[in-house]
Amino acid sequence: MPLAASPPTRERVRRGLAGAVVTALAATLLAVVPTTTAQAAPVLLSQGKPVTASSQEHYGTPAADAVDGNLGTRWSSAASDGQWLQVDLGSSASLSQVVLRWEGAYARAYRIELSTDGANWSTAYSTTTGAGGTETLAISGTARYVRMQGVTRATGYGYSLWEFQVYGGGDSGPVLPGGGDLGPNVHVIDPSTPNIQGKLDQVFQQQESAQFGSGRHAFLFKPGTYNNLNAQIGFYTQIAGLGLRPGDTTINGDVTVDAGWFNGNATQNFWRGAEGLTLNPVNGTNRWAVSQASSFRRMHVKGGLNLAPNGYGWASGGYIADSKVDGQIGNYSQQQWYTRDSAIDGWSNSVWNQTFSGVEGAPATSFPEPRYTTLDTTPISREKPYLYLDGNEYKVFAPAKRVNARGTSWANGTPQGESVPLSRFYVVKPGATAATINQALAQGLHLLFTPGVYHVDQTINVNRANTIVLGLGLATIIPDNGVTAMKVADVDGVRLAGFLIDAGPVNSPTLLELGPQNSGADHAANPTTVQDVYIRIGGAGAGKATTSMVVNSDDTIIDHTWVWRADHGEGWGWETNRADYGVRVNGDDVLATGLFVEHFNKYDVEWYGERGRTIFYQNEKAYDAPNQAAIQNGSTKGYAAYRVDDSVNTHEAWGLGSYCNYNVDPTIVQDHGFKAPVKPGVKFHSLLVVSLGGMGHYNHVINDTGASTIPAGTSTVPSTVVSFP
């Protein structure tokens, strides 16, 4: 069942002209950021800084839109001469350049003025023959405040700037170089590398059972053919091909995940991934027995794929995207799974919840038995960025957005997208500080986190449109002193991928914020994406966070995440790793494809934005609730696993499951797993709740709809609702 596009609103129509510009300009946006090398280079100082203006044309063109890094938003003034726009850099800096990106309404005559105190001004540049378009002006001087003072308009409209960019040296110290080596925990392999199997086995021996260890590793295979390998993949290990296409790197052998370390139970096989390889499995079928936070992307398996461990013990869900499996996928004991934009030859068994979107060869929807939920296409998708070799040069490929996608992005040859040289990335290595990371971002560099654990004592601020933050080997960020680990501005096209945020022992109000509160820019043409980004509270040690992920920016795509309050390991307990809320969505038109959120003290997911969509959701309620009173929600028993606020008019979701296992007090009852307003625009498809072994129960599935799990006794028989309302 294909998805219809979201209906336009008055706000979308008003922003449509600006949004359309993004398509034409997005490809050039990275190019306008100065290339930063070891030599001195100007630093973009103005982006996201406080800004004021003499006037504003109407409510949709505020001054802040001229310094947001978004070429689809703008400031425009009243239709009269003598208007100005002023930015406060926060402290005095040595300035070298101003870039004016005019909309059609530009200035014929204007001045660039500088001030150290905001009261006394000097002229750094003046012209009476402004040409519009993009004007790059060389200036000099030291100032905290920079102003564009319009004198004479070139049109009958006001003055209008897509972007007002001020560059200089700032006070950030020496300029950071881009590029460089990938550090000691990235193992680059080529066909001539000696003892490849031995290197793989050595790391697997370290990582097989190191569920909460500090080791982080990435195996990157150069294009070529590799014979007789069995790459066993343990915790915090990534294996990937360095070709642009999966067919560039072939392993005649297997990439294996099994559960021998846990007595054949794969329900704790977390935090690992495989990408960009072609496999010819030795016995015709590759084994990939994983659970949450494990991704299988851009893979071509020339045979079958077995998702269960040896002996068919339990496994608890995973994710496949942009992959081709020539044979059948044996689901067997996998409780739930999500597959997106892929091609398969068939699928066996359904257990509780198997969801597909844009998958050629997927079984038809038959929920509740077999428990298949299938969408013909994925409404919007953009694949995860990845490192590859272009000849001998490392680059990061940023795939293009697809609408109503079906099948792989590489089926017809070279995938569509943009290549960004590694020289435009700050290669982050263990020991790097948050201050240095933020300096690199301020210089206009992207971030490539090499495998390691990074403590940050201040928030990592991603303020520039189209910034890529890519982790290798499940690089892990731990916020110290209760800070938020990462914040993203309300700008276009940021890509976050491939890292883990692990809460620190001092409570953080949030761990990841996408857009500030009350964000409102339209990013439909170039959304921010969050892919294989995982969040953990406790497990490796005590950690706390009030809300793990907050999505304020419109049009954000959350493509595979596991947000987890730990139920085992070290540093966990009802108050020890207190975390009330998992994911809160305030932005409009947000799409989640592959959403795993578990064990929060109150709501796991709360949705306040309009026109939200979720394709596949997996949840377990907090096992360790001490008693019924601890989860009493006013007159309601328990907090819903997924709640849509009563203010929302339009929302839709497919393939959702919530499970309870109240093993401290098995008498606990949840009134429902899901909560939503009863409105024509709010729709749910294929929902289920499960009591695991009778340890607690649900009275209903959603609101007051759906049968109780109590009649099932101690068996794990789901209660299902095919559609709601």
ZATILO-543405 format. One record per residue (C-alpha): residue in one letter; x, y, z. Coordinates in steps of 0.02 Angstrom, whole numbers, plus 32768, in hexadecimal, padded with zeros to 4 digits. Example, Ala and Ser with C-alpha at 12.3 -4.5 7.8 and 13.67 -1.06 7.14 Angstrom:
! ZATILO-543405
A82677F1F8186S82AC7FCB8165
***
This chain:
! ZATILO-543405
M800080008000P805B809B7FC1L80598137802BA800E81D97FF0A807682768002S804A82E98093P7FC583678062P80048419804BT7FDB849780D1R7FD5855480C9E807C85568122R80C784DE80A3V808385468012R80CB85E4805DR81738590806DG816B853A7FC5L81D185BB7F64A825E85B27FE1G825784F57FE5A826384E87F29V830685487F2BV835584C07F94T835484407F0AA83B484B37E97L842F84F07F1AA8449845E7F92A84CE840E7F25T853584AD7F29L852184D57FE0L85B5846F801BA862184BD7F96V8606856D7FD9V864E853F8083P870785698081T877784D2806FT87D984C5810FT888B84888104A892384988172Q89398547812CA88D585D68177A882585DA8131P87908647815CV8715860481DDL865A861F81CCL863286848268S858186C1824CQ851A8624823AG8499860D82C3K84CF86AC831DP8454872F8361V841687A282D7T83A5883A82CEA835D88A18241S830C89498225S826E88F681E5Q821F885681A5E81B28843810CH813987C7815CY8137873B81DCG818C86BE816AT8230871A814BP8284873E81F3A833487808208A836E86D98251D834F868481A9A83E286E3815EV8460868D81D2D841485DE81DFG847F858D8157N83E2856380F4L83DC85A08041G832085838040T82F7860380C6R831586BF80C2W830487678117S82A687EF80BCS828788A180F2A81FC891E80DDA81F2896B802ES82538A0A8051D83088A458048G837B8A5180DDQ835A89A48129W83E189408184L840E889281C3Q8488887C8254V84DC87E1829ED852E87D28349L85C5875D833FG85CB874D83FDS867D8790840ES86F587F883A8A8749879D8319S87C187C6828EL875687CB81F1S878787A4813EQ86EC878980D4V863187A680C5V85C58742804EL851A8786801ER84A3870B7FCDW841987797F89E836B87437F5AG8322879E7EC4A830388397F2DY83B588797F45A840F891B7F6FR8455898D7EE8A84B089F47F6BY84E389B58017R856D89B5809AI85BC89308107E85D8897E81B2L863A89408249S862E89658303T867C892683A3D85F089688413G8554896E83A7A854D8A2B83B2N85E38A718353W85F58A36829FS867B8A3B8219T86668A138160A86C589798122Y867889778074S860889E7800DT85BE89E07F5DT853C8A357EF1T854289B17E69G850C89127EC2A84E588887E46G847D88107EB2G849487557EADT8527871C7F18E85A187A57F46T864387757F9DL8695880B7FEEA874688148033I8749887C80D1S87BE88988163G87A688D08215T8780889282C3A86CC889682FCR8645883F835FY85B3888882FCV85A38886823ER851988E081E1M84D988E7812FQ849689988120G842889A88087V84278A518032T83CA8A3B7F8DR835F89AA7F55A8371895F7EA7T82B9892F7E9CG821289697EDCY821A88E87F67G828188F18007Y832E88A78024S833187E98028L83C387768057W83C586B88051E846586BE80B9F84D38741810BQ857A86EC812EV860B8739818DY86B586E5818AG8751870381F0G87D786BA825EG877486C28300D87C8869583A4S87C785D98389G888185BF8377P88DB856682E8V8873852B8256L884D8471825EP887E840881C7G88038398816DG882682E4813CG88B28278817ED88C281C381B3L8831816281FEG8883813082A1P88B6808982EDN8809803982FCV87DF80448243H88247FA981EFV88367FCB8134I88427F2880D3D88737F07801FP887E7E607FC4S893B7E587FE3T892D7E7380A0P897D7DDE80F8N89197D748174I88727DCD815CQ88167D4081B5G888B7D4C8248K886C7E07825AL87B07DED8255D87BA7D6082D5Q88287DC5834BV87AB7E548355F87177DDD8361Q87687D8683F5Q87727E2F844DQ86C47E68841CE86587DCB8419S86147DE184C9A86507E9384F0Q85A07ED784FAF85D07F6D8563G86897F76853DS86EB800A84F8G87307FB6845BR86F7800083B5H872A7FBE830AA87097FD68250F87447F5F81C8L87467FB98121F87647F4B8088K87AB7F9E7FEDP875A7F717F46G878C7EC57F0DT87677E0D7F2CY878A7DB27FCFN87837CF57FDBN875E7C788066L87357CF480F0N86BE7CE68183A86B37D9281CFQ86617D788278I861E7E2082B6G86197E45836FF85E37EDB83D6Y86107F8A8398T86577F4582F6Q862F7F838249I86607F2D81A7A864E7F8E8104G86887F918052L86E5802A8013G869780267F67L8614809F7F2BR85A380097F03P858F7F637F60G85CF7F047EC8D86797F5A7ED4T86A97EF07F6BT86847E357F6CI86A07DBA7FF8N86977D047FC6G86677CD18074D85FA7D0C8103V85DC7DA28174T85987D4A820DV853E7D7582ADD85107CE48320A84EB7CD383D9G85617C4F841CW859F7CCB849FF84ED7CD484E9N84BC7C1C84E1G84667C2D843AN83F97CC1846BA840E7D5383F3T839F7DD0844EQ84387E328489N84997E3783E5F84987EF683DCW85077F808392R85587F4182F2G85427F588237A856C7F1E8187E856B7F8F80EEG859A7F968037L85D17EE38013T85A47E557F9FL85A47DAB7FF3N85AD7CFD7FA8P85867C948044V85E87BF28053N85507B838070G84D87BF1800ET848F7C4D80A5N84DC7CD6810FR84AF7CDE81CAW84867D898214A84367D6882BEV84297E14830CS83B57E7B8376Q83A17F37838CA84227FB98352S84657F4782C9S84597F7E8214F846F7F23816FR847F7FA880E5R84B07FA7802DM84D37EED8033H84C17E717FA4V84B27DBD7FE0K84C17D437F4FG84637CBF7FAFG83F17CB98046L83F47D1580ECN83CF7CC28194L839A7D3C821DA83987CBB82AAP84287C778313N84687BC78306G83E57B5C835EY835B7BDB8336G83607C3183DFW83087CD883F4A833D7D76839AS82ED7E1F83B3G82E77E848317G83547EDD829AY835A7F4581FDI83837F2E8145A838A7FBE80C9D83C27FD98015S83F47F218005K83D97E917F8DV83C87DDD7FC8D83C17D657F35G837C7CD67F9EQ82FB7CC98027I830A7D2380CCG82EE7CA68159N82A07D0B81E5Y82817C738254S82847CAD830AQ82997D6882ECQ820F7DBB8351Q82097E5882E6W82657EA28251Y825E7F3781DBT829A7F328127R829E7FCD80B9D82C17FF28000S830B7F497FD5A82F37EB07F65I82DC7E017FAAD82A97D577F67G82347D2C7FF7W82187D2F80B2S81EF7CA5812FN818F7CAE81D3S81497D488229V814B7D2F82E8W81067DD78324N812B7E6882AFQ817F7E688205T81727F0D81A6F81A97F3880F5S81A97FD9808FG81E87FEB7FDEV82227F357FD9E821A7ED37F36G81E77E1F7F5DA819E7E468009P81077DE28042A805F7E388034T800C7E8580CCS7FB37DFD812EF7FB37E3E81E0P7F847DF7825BE7FB27D4C8216P80337D3C81CFR806B7DDE8222Y80A87E378186T808D7EF18168T80C67F2A80BBL80CA7FD58068D80EF7FD77FAET8164806C7FBET81BE80D38042P817981858037I822181DB804FS82CD818E8065R838181C38057E840681408078K848B815080FCP852D81A880C9Y85C6813880BDL8682813E80A6Y86C980FD8002L876681027F98D876981647EF5G880C81237EB0N888181437F42E881C81D17F8DY87A281BA801BK86FA820C8003V86528206805AF85BE81E47FE9A851D823C801AP848D81E37FBFA840082467F71K834F824C7FB6R82CF81D77F67V821281EB7F6AN819F81537F67A823A80E57F61R8237802C7F36G82CC7FB97F22T83837FE67F3BS83D1808D7F11W845C80357EB0A83F87FBB7E46N8415801E7DA7G84CE803E7DC0T851C80D67E13P84B081197EA0Q847A81CE7E9AG84C482497F15E855A82B57F3ES860E82887F69V866882EF7FEDP872582DD7FFBL876A82A780A3S87D1834880A2R872F83A280CDF871883378169Y8767834B8213V879D8299823CV8773828982F4K87E482158359P87DC81DE840FG8815826B8480A87C482F48418T876683738482A86BB83BD8464A870C8468844FT8779842683C2I86E683CC8371N867F846D8377Q871184D08330A87188458829DL865D846E827FA8670852C8289Q86F885238205G867E84D1818FL86BF841F819FH8655838281AAL867A83008230L86B7824D821DF86C181F982C8T873D816982C7P871780D48339G872A810583EEV86D5814C8488Y86C8820A8493H86A0826B8532V865D8319850FD864E83A38592Q85EA84158521T856583FC849DI859C83D383ECN854384598385V851C843082D0N84E584D8828AR850D84CF81D0A8496848C814DN84CA83E980F7T854883BB817DI857283028185V859A82B2822DL85CD81FE820AG860C817E8287L867380E38264G8671804982D3L85E380878342A8648811D8380T85FD814C8428I85DD81FA8470I85C7820D852CP858D82B7856FD85DE82EC8612N859783618696G84E483508658V84F883A685B0T849783788513A850A831084A6M84D8835B83FFK846683E383BBV843B84048306A840084AE82CAD835E84C38267V83BA84B681C1D83AE844C8125G83FA83A58100V84608375819AR848E82BD819AL84B28263823DA84E681AD822CG853F811C827CF855F814B8331L8524812983E2I84FA81AB8467D851181638516A84C881C885A8G853F8202862FP852481EF86ECV84E882A48700N843882B986BBS842F830B860FP838C836385E4T839E831C8534L842082B684D8L83FB82E38422E8398837A83E6L836983938330G833C844A831DP831D84C583AAQ827384D983FCN81F085268389S825184FC82E9G81E885218251A8253852081B3D821A84B48121H8298842980FDA822B83BE808CA82A383CC7FF9N833D83A68060P831483568109T8385832D819AT83A1827281ADV83CE820B8247Q840C815D8217D845680D38283V846281518311Y844580F883B5I8428813B8464R844980DD8505I8424810885BBG847E80938633G84C47FE68610A857A801885FFG856A807A86A3A84ED80EB86F8G84A2816C8684K840E81E28688A83B0824F860DT8303829B861AT82DC828E855FS8350823084EAM83248277843EV82C083138415V828F83358360N825C83EA8346S828B8401828ED820583E1820CD821A8356818AT82A082F781ECI82B8824081BCI82E681C88249D8324812F81EBH834E80A48264T837380CF8318W8372807183BDV835280E18452W836B807384EBR8360808885A5A83C67FF285E0D83747F5E8634H84177EFF8652G84D27F1D8660E85197F9886DFG84CA80368726W84128012870CG837A8015877CW82D780748788E832E811187C9T83E480E587A3N83D0810386E8R8335816F86F2A82FA81A58645D824581DD863BY823081F68580G827E81A384E8V825382038448R81EB82A2843FV81B782E48393N8180839A8389G81A783B982D1D812983A58245D8137832781B7V81B482BA8214L81CB820981D1A820F81778237T824480DA81DAG827E80568255L825E809C8304F82968035839AV827A80888445E8279802884E9H8269802785A6F824C80DE85D1N8205810D867BK8172816A862CY814981818573D81BC812C84F7V818081948461E811982338464W80E0828683C2Y80A5833B83BDG80CB836A8307E804E8362827AR805282E581EBG80CC82728241R80E681C281FCT813881278244I815D808981E4F818880008263Y8195801C831EQ81D87FA483A1N81C97FC1845BE81DA7F6E8504K81987FC5859EA820D7FDC8632Y82297F30867FD82607F758726A81C77FD9875DP81BD7FB18816N80FF7FB38824Q805E7FF387D6A806B809B882FA811480BE87DEI80C580C48730Q801C810E875EN7FF5819886E1G7F6A81FA8734S7ED1818C8723T7F278123869DK7F87808586C5G803080958673Y807C810985F1A805D80DE853BA80EE809C84D5Y80BE81148448R804E81A98467V800A822483E7D7FD682C5843ED7F1E82F5843FS7F49839683E0V7F8383358345N7F0A832982B3T7F6E82BF8238H7FDF822B825DE7FF9817E8213A805C80E58248W80758032820DG80B97F978263L80C57FC3831DG80E57F4F83AFS80F77F67846BY81277EDF84E8C81237EDB85A5N818E7E728619Y81727EBA86C6N81E77E41871CV81F27EA087C1D81357EA687D9P80DA7E31875FT80307E72879BI804A7F1B8744V7FC77F4586C0Q7FD47FBF862FD7F2E800985F6H7F71800D8542G800E800584DBF7FE080968468K7F8181398482A7F3E81AD83FAP7EB0822883DBV7E1A81E2837FK7E19824E82E3P7E0282268229G7EB682588202V7F0681EC8289K7F1C813A8248F7F7880A08286H7F937FFB8229S7FCF7F54826FL7FE47F6C832AL80097EEB83B0V80307EDB8468V807F7E4384BBS80937E0C856EL81387DB0857BG81157D1685E2G80867D68863FM80F87DE58695G807B7E748698H7FED7E91861EY7F987F0C85AAN7EDE7F2D85B9H7ED57F6C8505V7F417F89846CI7F19803F8443N7EAA80AF84AED7E19803D84DET7E267FD38440G7E6E7F258436A7E617E8E84A7S7EBC7E7A854CT7F567E0B8551I7F1A7DBD85F4P7EB77D2D85A5A7F587CF08556G7F967CC18603T80527CAC8607S80677C91854CT80AC7D1784D8V80157D268467P80017DD68420S7F607E3A8429T7F4C7E8F8381V7EEE7F1D832DV7EEE7F208270S7EBD7FD6825DF7E8E806982CCP7E1680BE82D9
***
